Amino acid sequence: MEHKIVLSGITVPVMTREQFARAIGVERGVVDGWCDRGYLPTIRIGKYSPVTLLLLVKPFATEAVQSSL
């Protein structure tokens, strides 16, 4: 299940670390480690830091646009 956070009128798709771990089939601790090392983009919301899906796919979207030019 994906959540959406609204920041200043902008909707940001996010997933909890637990949801992301289940979605990709790894343990929650693995996702925590990736987030702590900066391998996965997160956004800080109070004491929570869910995985930000928009920032996760941004490099691939940028690459696809550049390769189509």
C-alpha positions in Angstrom: 0.0 0.0 0.0 1.4 3.3 -1.0 0.8 6.5 1.0 0.8 10.1 -0.3 2.1 13.0 1.7 1.0 16.5 0.7 3.7 19.2 1.1 2.8 22.7 0.2 0.2 21.5 -2.4 2.6 18.9 -3.9 1.7 15.2 -3.4 4.7 13.0 -2.8 4.2 9.2 -3.1 6.0 7.4 -0.2 6.1 3.9 1.3 7.0 3.0 4.9 10.2 1.0 5.1 8.2 -2.0 6.1 6.0 -1.7 3.0 8.9 -1.2 0.7 10.7 -4.2 2.2 7.7 -6.4 1.6 7.2 -5.0 -1.9 10.7 -5.9 -3.0 11.0 -9.1 -1.0 13.7 -8.3 1.5 13.9 -8.0 5.3 13.0 -4.7 6.9 16.6 -4.5 8.3 18.0 -4.5 4.8 15.9 -1.5 3.8 16.8 0.3 7.1 20.5 -0.2 6.2 20.1 1.0 2.7 18.2 4.1 3.9 20.8 4.8 6.6 23.6 4.5 4.0 21.8 6.8 1.6 21.1 4.1 -1.0 17.4 4.8 -0.9 15.9 8.3 -0.8 13.8 9.1 2.2 12.0 12.2 3.5 11.9 13.1 7.1 8.4 13.5 8.5 8.7 14.0 12.3 10.2 10.8 13.6 9.4 8.9 10.5 11.5 8.6 7.3 9.6 6.7 4.6 11.1 5.8 1.2 10.3 8.5 -1.3 9.2 6.8 -4.5 9.4 9.9 -6.6 13.1 10.4 -5.9 13.7 6.7 -6.3 12.6 6.7 -9.9 13.9 10.2 -10.9 17.3 9.1 -12.1 15.7 6.5 -14.4 13.2 9.0 -15.8 15.9 11.6 -16.4 18.1 9.0 -18.2 15.2 7.9 -20.4 14.5 11.4 -21.5 18.1 12.1 -22.2 18.5 8.9 -24.2 15.5 9.7 -26.3 16.9 13.1 -27.5 
